[in-house]
Amino acid sequence: MTKCGRYGPQSFDYSPKTIRESVKRSLERLNTDYLDTVYLHDVEFVCTPVAPQSTGDHSIALSAQASEYGLVEGEEGKVHGDGDRVILAAFAELQKLKAEGAVRRIGITGYPLPTLLRLALLILHCPPYEPVDVILSYSHLSLQNATFTTFAPHFRDRARVGQLLAASPLSMGLLTPTPPGWHPSPPKLLNTVSELRDAWAGDLPDLALGFSIRHAGQVNGGVPLVVGFSNTREVHHCMKVWREVEEGADDAERLQGEKLAQGLFKDAGYLDWSWASP
């Protein structure tokens, strides 16, 4: 499983030639004649931007502001600009590689859920009219923002996406004792997380991980949760939390912590709130 299209912080090349070269390079590096999954990475940086706002609770894209997000029914195949054409051309090249047997499943990754849904619909409604195999979104099935659960049925039923994956239950380090300095959260959200750490006597990453594991098991009958690890201790910690959630251990305490956390995020105006990307 690998990604293509992004090759540095601000380096994107979705040209069909580069997409093909990238896949071939991965085949050589992994010493294999096929890849299970290849994603177009961080598609929101390349596609034509279609959204009335860059931050906030984007679940409004599924109802009142669908047209402003390019999600109105009947316009699924509308190409909004050159960026969309670049996405379609890159995806078409991956479809050729799939037909050749070099790739078994192709998908897209990114942060803003309305953008991922719009592009999944666009791909489905443009030749050769095949749905996206896999979509990965991050930081949207977390203690701070769980709007992935709202969008999941639309990916499944409307865009006919074959497989959804939710990544980053700790929201790129936001829900840890020391969020990274580069994190895109505004100061008020970072302060709210600090308040949560002070108010919750337990381990915040443990609480956040348990929330995401439990909810991932409830979305679409269960979706894979992608968790990043820095060392073997974190692997064992994750498995410990997974077992506790599966066995229902400490349910009352966990639910109490989740209620506290979501109350703080809601009071601060950041529950189910997304930062800007790009």
C-alpha positions in Angstrom: 0.0 0.0 0.0 1.5 3.3 -1.0 0.8 6.8 -2.2 1.7 9.0 -5.2 1.3 12.5 -6.4 2.9 14.4 -3.4 6.7 14.4 -3.0 7.3 17.1 -0.4 5.7 19.8 1.7 4.7 21.8 -1.4 5.7 19.5 -4.2 2.9 17.9 -6.2 3.0 16.2 -9.5 -0.2 14.5 -10.7 0.9 14.2 -14.3 0.1 10.7 -15.7 3.8 10.2 -16.6 4.9 10.9 -13.0 2.1 8.8 -11.6 3.2 5.8 -13.7 6.9 6.4 -12.8 6.0 6.6 -9.1 4.1 3.3 -9.2 6.9 1.6 -11.1 9.5 2.9 -8.6 7.4 1.5 -5.7 7.2 -1.9 -7.4 11.0 -1.9 -7.7 11.6 -0.7 -4.1 9.1 -3.3 -2.7 10.4 -6.0 -4.9 6.9 -7.0 -6.1 5.0 -7.2 -9.4 1.8 -5.6 -8.0 0.7 -3.2 -5.3 -2.5 -3.9 -3.3 -3.5 -0.2 -3.0 -2.2 3.0 -4.5 -3.6 6.4 -3.4 -3.5 9.8 -5.0 -2.2 11.6 -1.9 -3.7 14.8 -0.4 -6.0 15.5 -3.3 -7.4 18.8 -1.8 -4.1 20.5 -2.7 -4.5 19.7 -6.4 -8.2 19.7 -7.2 -10.3 22.8 -7.9 -11.3 24.3 -4.5 -15.1 24.2 -4.0 -16.3 25.3 -0.6 -17.8 28.3 1.0 -15.4 28.1 4.0 -12.1 26.5 4.8 -12.8 25.8 8.5 -15.7 24.7 10.6 -18.2 21.9 10.8 -18.4 20.7 7.2 -21.4 18.4 7.8 -23.5 21.3 6.5 -22.2 20.2 3.1 -24.6 17.3 3.3 -27.7 19.4 3.6 -28.2 23.2 3.6 -25.0 24.1 1.7 -24.6 21.1 -0.6 -24.5 23.3 -3.7 -21.8 25.5 -2.3 -19.6 22.5 -1.7 -20.3 21.0 -5.2 -22.4 18.2 -3.7 -25.9 19.1 -5.1 -27.7 16.1 -6.6 -27.6 16.1 -10.4 -24.2 17.8 -10.7 -22.0 14.9 -9.5 -20.1 14.9 -12.8 -19.5 18.6 -13.0 -15.8 19.5 -13.5 -15.2 22.8 -11.6 -11.9 23.7 -13.1 -8.4 22.6 -14.2 -7.6 21.1 -10.8 -10.4 18.6 -11.2 -9.1 17.7 -14.7 -5.7 17.0 -13.2 -7.3 14.7 -10.6 -9.3 12.8 -13.3 -6.2 12.4 -15.5 -4.1 11.1 -12.7 -6.8 8.7 -11.6 -7.3 7.5 -15.1 -3.6 6.6 -15.2 -4.0 4.6 -12.1 -7.0 2.9 -13.7 -4.7 1.9 -16.6 -2.2 0.5 -14.2 -5.0 -1.4 -12.5 -6.0 -2.9 -15.8 -2.4 -3.9 -16.5 -2.3 -5.8 -13.1 0.3 -3.5 -11.5 -2.3 -2.1 -9.0 -5.2 -4.0 -7.5 -7.1 -1.1 -5.8 -6.9 2.7 -6.3 -8.0 5.4 -4.0 -7.6 9.0 -2.8 -6.5 10.4 0.5 -7.0 13.8 2.1 -8.3 15.8 5.0 -11.6 17.7 4.1 -14.4 15.2 3.9 -16.6 17.3 1.5 -13.7 17.4 -1.0 -13.1 13.7 -0.8 -16.8 13.0 -1.3 -17.1 15.5 -4.2 -14.1 13.9 -6.0 -15.4 10.4 -5.4 -18.7 11.4 -7.0 -16.9 13.1 -9.9 -14.8 10.0 -10.6 -17.9 7.8 -10.5 -19.8 10.1 -12.9 -17.0 10.6 -15.5 -15.7 7.9 -17.9 -15.1 5.0 -17.3 -17.7 5.5 -14.6 -16.0 3.3 -12.0 -16.2 4.0 -8.3 -13.2 4.7 -6.1 -11.9 1.5 -4.5 -10.6 3.1 -1.3 -10.7 6.4 0.5 -8.6 7.4 3.5 -9.4 10.4 5.7 -7.6 11.5 8.8 -8.4 13.3 12.0 -12.2 13.0 11.4 -12.9 10.0 13.6 -11.5 11.4 16.8 -12.6 12.7 20.2 -12.5 16.2 18.9 -14.0 15.6 15.4 -16.1 12.6 14.5 -17.8 13.9 11.4 -16.5 10.8 9.5 -19.5 8.9 10.9 -21.8 11.4 9.2 -20.2 11.3 5.9 -19.6 7.5 5.8 -23.1 6.5 4.4 -22.7 9.1 1.6 -19.4 7.6 0.6 -20.9 4.1 0.6 -24.4 4.7 -0.8 -24.0 7.7 -3.1 -20.4 7.4 -4.3 -20.2 3.6 -4.0 -16.7 3.7 -2.5 -15.6 0.1 -1.9 -13.6 0.7 1.3 -13.3 3.5 3.8 -10.3 3.9 6.2 -10.1 6.4 9.1 -6.7 7.5 10.2 -5.0 9.5 13.0 -7.2 8.9 16.1 -4.9 11.3 18.0 -5.5 14.0 15.3 -1.8 14.4 14.2 -0.7 14.6 17.8 -3.3 17.1 18.9 -4.7 14.7 21.5 -1.4 14.0 23.2 0.5 15.5 26.1 2.7 17.6 23.7 1.0 18.5 20.4 3.7 19.3 17.8 4.5 22.9 17.2 3.6 22.7 13.5 0.0 21.5 14.2 -2.6 23.5 12.3 -5.0 23.9 15.2 -5.6 27.6 16.3 -4.4 28.6 19.8 -7.9 28.4 21.3 -8.3 24.8 20.3 -4.8 24.0 21.6 -5.8 25.7 24.9 -8.9 23.6 25.1 -6.9 20.4 24.8 -4.6 21.7 27.5 -7.7 22.3 29.7 -8.9 18.8 29.0 -5.5 17.3 30.0 -5.8 19.2 33.3 -9.4 18.2 33.9 -9.1 14.5 33.0 -7.2 12.5 35.5 -6.5 9.7 33.1 -4.3 9.3 30.1 -5.6 11.5 27.2 -4.2 9.4 24.3 -5.7 6.3 25.9 -9.1 8.0 26.1 -8.9 9.3 22.5 -7.7 6.0 21.1 -10.5 4.1 22.8 -13.1 6.5 21.4 -11.8 6.1 17.9 -11.5 2.3 18.1 -15.0 1.9 19.4 -16.6 4.2 16.8 -14.5 2.7 13.9 -16.2 -0.6 14.8 -19.6 1.0 14.4 -19.2 2.9 11.1 -20.5 1.0 8.0 -20.4 -2.2 10.0 -16.7 -1.5 10.9 -13.9 0.4 9.2 -10.2 -0.1 9.6 -8.5 2.5 11.9 -5.0 3.6 10.9 -2.8 4.4 13.9 0.7 5.7 13.7 3.5 4.3 15.9 6.9 5.6 16.9 8.1 2.6 18.9 7.1 -0.8 20.1 5.8 0.5 23.4 3.1 2.4 21.5 2.2 -0.8 19.5 1.6 -2.7 22.8 -0.3 0.3 24.3 -2.6 0.4 21.3 -3.3 -3.3 21.5 -4.1 -2.9 25.3 -6.7 -0.2 24.6 -8.2 -2.3 21.7 -8.6 -5.3 24.1 -10.2 -3.1 26.7 -12.7 -1.6 24.3 -13.5 -5.1 22.8 -14.1 -6.5 26.3 -16.0 -3.4 27.5 -13.5 -2.8 30.3 -13.8 0.6 32.1 -16.8 1.6 29.8 -18.3 3.9 32.4 -15.0 5.7 33.1 -14.3 6.0 29.4 -17.7 7.4 28.6 -17.4 9.9 31.4 -14.1 11.1 30.0 -15.5 11.3 26.5 -18.4 13.4 27.7 -16.1 15.7 29.6 -13.9 16.1 26.5 -16.7 16.7 24.0 -18.3 19.2 26.4 -15.1 21.2 26.6 -14.7 21.1 22.8 -18.4 22.1 22.3 -18.2 25.0 24.8 -15.1 26.3 23.0 -16.8 26.0 19.6 -14.5 23.3 18.3 -16.5 20.1 18.5 -16.6 18.5 15.0 -14.6 21.5 13.8 -12.1 21.1 10.9 -9.0 23.2 10.3 -8.1 24.5 6.9 -6.4 22.2 4.4 -4.6 23.4 2.4 
